[in-house]
């Protein structure tokens, strides 16, 4: 009996140590964070670390971690992570990029069906995505696979984390989303940027997954205005969608917020619509 208890304790301790680098609830707003310190790897998607079969996973001595393609084909890495509707946002910062020869693409954290795909002109910045919005992830799910695809790149992440409310994020809303799960010309769409600190000016730019500019209603820029009572921390604009160009098929646009007069804001804040924009 004593030997069995020793074995069981050793197994539990080993499991605890294997996940020790993965910080759970470091503060009341964060479910977990991966910051690269003592990062762990595994040769499977369901181990106690990042799958390093096709992608090299290394810690950055200056903070964060690197993911780098090491095999041809469909280089994917990832790991199982806790999820909760109480913490609906995945936030990650891409701080370094090294382009290898050939095709470049970065599929950023996939939880349920929420993901951001960058092809060709891959970008740095802070990305904040609501992975429960229009997702296949069940509300009672306790875990999900967080997957990334790394094509022709060495990517430096400062962190990946799941939070209740990000410090900075972009929200896209439309009555059409609730009615038909997409918006189309003639529908109203509201864009809002939420800031931790006040700003002097906030505007939006729109892109395809290839990070090539889009024009919405004939303009490549949407100027936002501060919301009354928001102390210049909430900026918004509502439009009636008329056109998206150039686009040949429906898409979920990437959105970049340009924030001026705010020293704590990221140089590039990225978000995306969780719903399709129909072009016709």
N, C-alpha and C positions, 0 to 999 in steps of 0.2 A: 504494500500500500504506500509506504514511504517513498519507494522508488518511483511509483506512478506519479505521485505528487511532484517529485523533483522533475520528472520528464515534462509533465504538464506545465509547470512553472517555467521551465526553460523554453518551451515552445512559445508560450505567451510573451515572455521577455524578448525572445528573438523577433517576434512579430512587431512588438512595440518599438524595438530598436530599428527595425527595417524601415519604419515609418517616421522615425524621430526627426528626420530632416524636413518633413512635410508639416509645416506649422499649422496646427488647428487652433482656431479662435484666438489669434494673437491680440484681438481687441473686439469690442462688442459689435463692430460693423463688419467684421471679416470672418467668414466661415473657415477659410484656409488660404495659405499663401505658399507658393514655391519661389524662393529667392535664390536658389542655387547653392546655398551653403550645405556642404556634405551631401550633394545630390546623389541619389541612388539610381541604379540602372537594373534592368532585367531583360531576359531574352524572350519575353512574352508580353502580350497586352494586359495580362491579368496578374502580373507579379507585383512586388512591393517597390516598384520604381519605374523609370521611363524605359520603354522598349528601345534597345540600342541595336536591334538586328539590322536595320537599314539606315539608321541615322545615328551619328556619333553624338553622344551627350556628355558634355564636360562643364565643370564649374569654371566661372570666371573669377580669377583672384581679386579683381577689383569690384566684385559684386555681380550677382546675376549668373547666367549660364549660357552656353552656346549649344545650338543644334545645327548639325552639318550633314548633308547628304553624303553617304559613303558607298551606296550601291545604286545601280541603274534600275529603272522600272518605276515603281510607285512608292517612293521612299516615305514611309509613315512611321511616326513615333506616337507615343501617348501613354496614358496610365489611367487606371480607375481612380476616381475622385469622389468625395462626398458632394451631394447636391441637396438643395432645399429651396422651396418656393419663397422662404423667408429671406434668402440671399439670391436674388434673381439675376445679378449682373456678374459676368466674367470680364475682368479688366486685365490688360497686359500691355507692357511697354516694350516695343522693339527699339533698342538703343543702338545696335550696330548691324550692318549688312555688308557681306562680302560676296560679290557676284562671281560665280564660276562660269566657265565656257558653256554655251548652249542655252537651253530653255530655263526660264526662271519662273517659279511660282511658289507661293506661300499660302497654304490653307491654315488659317489660324483657328484657335481652340474650338473644337466641335463638341458641344454638349447637347444631347437631344438632336435637334436639327439646326441649331443656331451656329453659324460659322461666318467667317469673312474670308473671301478668296481674293488674293492679289496675284495677277499674272503679268509677266513682262517687267513693267516699271514698278517693282516692289518698293514700298515706302516704309519709313520709320515713323514712330509716333506712339501715342497712347491710344489704345482701342478700348471702347466700352460697349458691350453688347448684352442686351437682355436675352438670356438663353431660354427663358420660359415663355416669352411672347411668341405666339404662333408656332409653338414647338410640339414635337411628338413626345417630349419628355413627360412622363406621368407625374402628377402632383405628389403622389405618395412614394416616388422613387427615392431611394436613399443613396444610390451611387449611379454614376454614369461614366462612360469612357470619354476621356478628353483626348481627342486626336488632332495631330498636326501633320501636314504634308510639307516636306522641304525639298524643293526641286532646284538644283543648281545653285545652292546658297549655303553660306554659313551665317546663321542668324544669332545675334546676341539679344537675349531677353534680360531686362532688368528684373522683371518679376512676372508671374501670372497669379491672379488671385480671384476669389469669388466673394462678392460683398453685397450688403443690403442696398447701399446707395453709394455710387462712385463720387469722388470729389468733383469730377468734371465729366459730363456726358451729354449726348444729343438724343432727343426723343422725337419720334415721328408719329403723328396721330391723324386719323381720318375716320369720320362716321362710316365710310365705305368699308373699312377693315372689318368692323363688326358685322356688317351686312353681307358682304360677299368675299371677304378675305383678300381683297386687292383694291387698288384705286385706279381710276381711268380718267381720261380727259372729261372735264365737267364736274369732277368730284373736288371737294374742299380738302386740303391737306395743311396741317399745322406742324411747323418745325420749332422746337424749343431747345435751347442750350442752357444747362444748369451749371453754375459756377460755384466753387468754394469761396472765392474772393471776388470782389467787385471788378468790373472791367469798364473801359471807356468806349469800346466798340466791339461788336461781334457780327460776323457775316459768315455765310456758308458757301461752299463750293461743292459741286456734284461730279461724280466720276463713275465710269464703268469698272468692272473688275480688273480690267487691264490698266487701270488708273489713268485712263484718257478722259479728258474733260467732257462733261455733258452740259447741255444748255436746257434749263427748264423754263418754259414760257419765253424762249428766245434769249435768255440771259444766263451767263456763266456764274453769276453771283446773286445771292439772296441776302439783302440787308435785313438784319434783325433789329428790333427795338426793345428797350428794357420794359419789363412788365411792371405795371403800377404796384408800388409797395414791395417790389423785389429788391430794393437797394442795389440795383444794377448787378444782381447776381443771377437773375433769370431774364433771358432774352428770347423773343419769339416773333414769328411772322406766320400769317395764314394766307394761303393763296388758293385760287381756283385753278386746278391743273388744266393746262391747255395742250402742252406738247412737251416731249422729251426728245432731244436730238444731240448727236446722231445715234440712233438705235434701230436695229432691225428686229429685235425681239423683246418681249417683256423682261424686266430686270428689277433687281433690288439694288438701288443705287447706293454706292459708297458716298459718305458725306464727311467733309472736312470742315471743321470750325476754325476760323481765323479770329483769334482773340487778342485784342490790343489793350494796353494799359493795365495789364495784370501780370505781375512778375512770377506768380506761382503756377500759372497755366502752362500746360505743355505747349511746345513749339508747334506741334501738330496734334490736334484732337480729332480722332476718327470715330464715326459711328456708321450705322446702316439701317435701312428700313428692314423690318422683319417680314414685310409683306411686299408682294409684287406691285410694280407700277406698270400698268398696261399702256402701250404706246399708241393704241388706236381705240 
